[in-house]
Structure formats: C-alpha cells, structure tokens
C-alpha cells in the first residue's frame, strides 16, 4: 500500500505541474506573436541543434524503461548500467540547454531584454529545473543501489519513473511550440 500512496502522490504532483506548463506554453505562444519576438525566434533559435538534444532526452526515457525492466528481472548490474546511461543522457540534454542559454546571452538575448526573452527563459528554465530535479532523483536511486539501502532505492523507482517520463513528454510540447511552430 505504501508504494501505491507514493505513486498516487506523484500523479497528483504531475497533474498540478501540468497546469503550470500549460500556462507557460500559452503565454509563450501568445507573446511570440509580437513582431520583435517573432524576429528573435526566427534569427536566433536553432531547432536542429535543439532537436539533437531532444533526442538525448527521448532516449533517456527508453534507457530508464530498460533500467526498470532489468530491475524487475533482478539483473542489478544491467539496472545500474541503464540508470547511468539515463542520467548521462539527462545531463547531455541540460548541457545543450546551458550552451543555448550562453549563446543567446552572447547575442544580448536575455530574460530582461524583451517579451521573448522573458517567456522563453521562463518556460525552458522551468522545464530545465524539472530535468535537474529528475537527474538528482535518478542519481540518488543510482547511488543508493550500491549500498545497504538497495531495497529503498528499488522501491523508489516507480515515482521517479513516472516523473521522468512526464518531464520528457512536457519537453516534446515545449520543443514543438518553441522550435517547430515558428518554422511552419
């Protein structure tokens, strides 16, 4: 019953976070239609590059799935390998976001500059924060799987699994509205 409560709490948390992301995406799409923001999107966002990092995030969902399957089969070494790969892919995604932010700041596109900067950095930063929290949770499970707390680590995978897939799915919507729709 304890695991069911944890899973239910995670579902409620994700449900509430979904509304934050919906509001941020709507605000971004609304403000993107201002002329200065439209020009900024077209000139400075690299959809291809962001797409490459998106593939790493999508791949991390699969590696987490493989990790969980290995755990269910009691193949603990495989669990750890797949989990390490999941964390690595999450870190690569975040490095992509950080390098994008640095590039935009070098082009004087900042949070304070205009409505595009405000809405872009708020939306992608909020998502990035969720990715970082997910990486931390995955890292804790990974670290715990080596010690005496194996049972605790393994029981926590369901909540982290749900959270990580949520973060990945949200990114697909963010990627579509931020990087793809301006190209259509």
Buried (B, 14 or more C-beta within 10 A) or exposed (E): EEEEEBBEEBBEBBEEBEEEBEEBBEBBBEBBEBEEBBEBBEEBBEBEBBEEBBEBBBBBBBBBBBBBEBBEEEBBEBBBBBBBBBBBBBBBBBEBBEEBBEBBBEEEBEBEBBBBBBBBBBBBBBBBEBBBEBBEBBBBBBEBBEEEBEEEBBBBBBBBBBBBBBBBBBBEEBBEBBBEEBEE
